Amino acid sequence: MSTLITGASAIVGGRLAQPVLAGDSILVKGGKIDRIGFAADVAREPHDSTIDVANAVIIPGLIDPHTHPVLGDFTPRQNTLGWVTAHLNGGVTTLISAGETHWPGRRRTPIGAKSIAMAAAQSSLDLRPGGAKLHGGAILIEPGLSSADFDDMERAGVRLVGEIGLGTSIDADRIRGPIEEARARGWTIPLHVGGASVPGSHVVSGDLVVELNPDVVSHANGGPTARPFAEILRVIEGTTVAIEVVQAGNTRALVRIVEHLNREGLLSRLQFGTDSPSGTGVMPLGILRTIAYATAFAGVDPVAALCCASGEVAARYRLDAGVIEAGRPADLVVLDVPLGGQGGTALDSFVNGDIPSVALVMVDGEVVVQPSRVTPPPRHPPIVSGGC
């Protein structure tokens, strides 16, 4: 099956090094991106169907690196079914677990943490709610986890570490061993920074970031309670870790952190997440809304913000996603100005502080959303012809 997607006002590539691609068309074959360019050239290739996006913006599928799944599309935290599919309707094609913290009866022991991570990873291997790609099973570090435990987890498909700080201990000496074991295996290490999020969690300051040197500072703007801004500045200036801001955090802190990263030329370290499902709720538009905050309030170029929410985070987590490039999975999102909105394209919507319309979502070359059920309708709906 091959599909020509054409008529784009812009194609966002997903990486800050090449944020906008030359062309207005993408040819998809066999679930992969085959060619990117202008319709005059790309349309000459044989194709089974055509999608005219009518001057909309094509972006890579967005990635939410801060979710808290349990098993599949159900979360007991909000007693909600279908939250992953709802995120897909918000333009998020890939979701990454930051730890199955809401697992009923979660045992905060090495065997308990290991068992939950393995079960969640196995559950997500072949589960595609609505077509979304869920990477579940993030080990919540507990003192006493051994190298043999990590071997077992790897065999079960675990490749993720949950937020450091959501286990029983934040004593660096007690948890350093398991952290270094995960790091040696190439697993990305996030660390919870902020006030306590739920009963049983810890207040974690920026000092622990310097001591443990994670890959990501989770919800630097609080989850939901923020640490002092001066403390976050010390982390930014004293380390090279990625700085994540989330929709479920402190909005004022989000704006100040993103403004600083933008002003200092550090956008390559900026990461967006939702931190959901959580007490704040289920937020299918959380990534789009956080991009809008960064753009409208903190002055970030919308294309750069979209790259931070796609290809940049994919590289950090070693995923073959988030980038529009020949040979990559055809995980694509079509954004348009919402009906009744201002501006000429979806990029203007972000600048105006609006959430654009998700007009269409494609995963592995298959249209799975058209239009979104959680955003306003598009000004110009895509026109599909053929057997797409």
N, C-alpha and C positions, 0 to 999 in steps of 0.2 A: 504494500500500500504506500503510495506517495502522495504528498499534499504540497501544493504551492500556497504559501501565505504571503500576500502581497498588499501593497497600498499603505505601508507604514510611513508615518511622518518621521519616526526615528526608531532605530534598533539599539537598545542598550546592551552592551556586550557582557557586563557583569564584573569586569576587573577594572580597577582604577588606572592601570597602565594603558588600557584601551577601552575607555568607557563607552564610546559611541562607534558603531560599526558603519562603514560605508555601504549604503544600499537601502532598499525599501522592501526587500523580499527575502524569504527563506524557503528553501526546498527541503522537505522532510521525506526521508525514505526509510522504511523498515524500522520506524521508531527512533531514528537518529537524525541529527541535523546533517544534511548533505552539502548544501551550498548556501552562501549568503551573498547578496549582491543586488543589483538593480534588475527590475522586471524585464527590461529589454534583453538581458542575457539569461537570467535564471529561468524565465518562463519558457524558454526554448526547450528546456529539458522535459521529457515526457512525465506527465503526472496524472493521477487518477481524479483528484479533486482540487478545488481552489477555495481559499478563504480570502476575501477582500476585506481588510480591516478598516477601510474607509478613514484613513488619516490618523488612526490610533497609534499608540506607542507599543512596540513589542519589547518585552523584558524577559530575562530568565525567570523561571519559577523561583519565588522567594523562599528563603530558608528561615525557619524559626529554631534557633539553637537552644532555646530555654523553655522547654515544656516539661510538664510533670505527668506523664501518662501512668496508667496502672496496667491494664490489659486492653489493648486495642482501642476501640472507639468509646469506651465507657470510663467515666471518672467518678468515683464515689465522693470526691471532694465537693462536687456540686450536684451529685446524683444525676449526672447528665449523660445521655447517649448521643452520639453523632458529633462530638466536638471536633474530631480530626477532620471529618468531612466539611464541617463549617469553616475550619481554617483553610481548607482547599478552596472554598468559595471566596475566601479573602486573598487569594493569589499565592498562598503558601503551598508549594508542592512537596517540600521536604520538612519534616519535623524531627528534632533531635531531643532525646531525653536528657534532662539535667538531674535525673534521679527519680525513682518511683516512690517518692516521699509519702504519698497518700495511700499506699498499700494497706488495707485493713489488717490490723494486728502486726504491723511491721516489727520484726525482732531486730534490735540493735546489737547484734552479735556478729562475729565473722560468718558463721554458717547461715544466719538469717539473712544478712546482707547479700551474701553470695547466692543463696537460693532464689531470692527475689530477682536479682539481676539476671540470672540464668533463665528463669521462667519468662520474664518480660522480653528478653532478647529472643528466645525461641518463639514467643507469641508474635513478635513483629517481623520475623524473617519473611513470612509469606502472606502477611496481612497488608492489604492495600485499601483502607477505607475510602471509598469514593474514587480511588486511584492515587491517593496521596502516599508518599513514601515515609513511613514512620520508622525511625531508628530508636528502638526501645532497649531497655536493659542497661542502665548506667549504675555501676557499683558505687554505693555510698560507703566511703572508706571507714572501716572500723579497725582499731588497734588489734593486732593478732592475725590479720589476713596474711597468708603465706604465699610463697612462690607456687606451691602446689595448688593453692586455691585459684590463683590467676591462670594456671594451666587449665584447670577445669573450666573456668569461665571462658577462656578463649575457645575451647572445644565446643562450648555451647553457643558461641557467636557473640559474646560480650566484647565490645571494643570501646566502651565509653566509661568515663568516670563521672559520677554525679557531683554536685556541688560539695566541695570540702567544707565542713562545718555543719552538715546536717546529720552527722553520725553522733556517737556518744562523746567524742573528744575533739578538742581543737588544740591539744597539747602537741606542739610541733615534733617533739622527740618521740611521742607515741604513734604518730601517724605518718612520719616521714618515710619509714620503710615501705609500707604499701604504696605510697605515692610514687616513690622512686621505682618500684617494681612496675607500676603502670606506665610511668614515663619511659622506661627502658623498652617497653613493648610498643611505643609509638602512640599511646592513647593520649588524647587531649585532656588537660587537667584544668577544670574550672574551680574557682574558689569563691564561696559565698562571702560577700562583704556587705555589712550593714547591720541594722538591729535584728533582733530575733524575729523570725517570720511567723512561726507557729509554735505552740507549746512544745517544749523539748528541744528547740533549736537554740543556737548560740548567737550572742553578739560578737561579730568578727570585725576587727579593726584592720586598717591598712598595714599595720606592722606585720601581721601574719603573711601578707602578700610578699613583702620583702624577704621574709624568712624562708618561705616555701617555694617561691618563684613559680607560680602556676602559669598556665598558658592564657587563661582568661580570668579577669575579675568579673564575677557574675553580679549583675544588677548593681553597678557602681552608684546608681542613683537610689539605691535602697530597694529592699524586697519585703515589705514596702517602705521601711524606715531608713532614711539616708544617714550616713556618717557625715561629720563636718566636711565642708568642701575643701578646706585646707589639707585635710588628711588624704582626700582623693587626689589632690594636686601632688602631694608627696609621692604617691604611688605612680602617677603618670610620669613625673619627672625622674623618679629614682629607679624605674624598671622599664622594660620594653613589652610588657604583657598587653594583651588585648583588653580594651575597656568596654564593657557591655552596659547599655542602658535598656531598661525594660518599660513596657507600658504599665505594668503593675507597680511601678515604683513612684518616687517623688518627682513630680513634674518640674518643679523649680530646679531641683538638682540636675535633672536630665538636661534642661536647657543650658545651664551653666557648664556642665561637663562637655557637651557637644560643642558649644561656642569655643571653649578652650582648645579642644582637639582641632577644630577647624582653623582657628586663628594661628595655631602653632604648626600647621601642616602635618597633622598626625592622624588624618582620616583613615589611613591604612590600619590603625589600631581600633577603630570604632566598630562595635558590633551591636546589632539590635535584637532584642528578644521580647517575648510577651510575659514570661514567668506565669504561665497559665497551663491548665486550670489551677486556680489558687483561690484564696479567700476573696480576692478581687473579682473573680468570676472566670467565665470562659469568654475569650476575646478573639473571635475570628477575624476581626479587622485590626488586631493589635499591631501587627508589623506595619501595615499601611499607615495607621494613625501615628505610630512613632516616627516613621519617615516624614510624615507631614509636619510633626512638631519640630524635627531637626531642620527641616527646610524653611518653614514659615517663621519659626521663633528663633532658631540658632543660625540661620543664614547659610546652611549647607546647600550646595548645588543639588537639585533633585536627582540628576543622573549619578552623581557621586554617592548620594545616599542609597540609591537603588543598588549600586555596586556593593556597598557595605552590607547590604541585606541579601546578597546572592553569592557572587563569585568569591568575594573576599572571605566570607565565613566558610564557604565550601573548601577553600584551600586550607583554612585553619583546621578543619575537621577531616581533611583528606578525603573529600567526597567528589565523585565524578558528576557534579551537578552545579547549577548556579552560573553557568557560562554558556553563551551562545557561540558555538565554535563547531566546525565540521567534525563529525565523529562523536560528538557528545550526545547524551540523551536529549530528545526533543521535549524538554519540559519548559513550556513557554506560557507567558501570560500576556494578554492583550488588554491594555489600559486605555480608557477614553475619558473625556470630560463627562462628568455626570450630567444627566439631563437637567437643564436649568442652571448649570454651573457656569463659571466665568472662565475666560481664556480660550486659547486655540487648541491646546493639547493637554493630555493628562499631566505633563510636567508643570504646566501653569496651575493645574489644580493643587498640586503639592505646595507651590509657592503661595497660593491663596489660603492655604490651611485646610483645604478640602480633601476628603478621601476620594480618589478617582473611582470611576466605574470599572469593575472587573468584567469586561465584555466577553472574555473567553479564556479558558484554561485548557492547556494541552499537556498531557503526561505521556511520555514515551510515544509521541506521535498520535495519540488518541485524544480527541476532544472529550473532556470529562465534565466541563462546566460551560454552559452558554445559555443565558447570561448567569451571573452570580445571583444567588438568592439572598445575599447579605449586603450588597452595595446598591446604590441607586442604579437605574438603568443607564446604558450608554447613550450619549447624544446621537451617535451613528452606529447602530448594531452591525456587526460583521455580516457579510453576505457569503453564505456557503453554497457552493455548487459542486455537483458530483457526489461521490459516495463517502464523504468524510464522516 
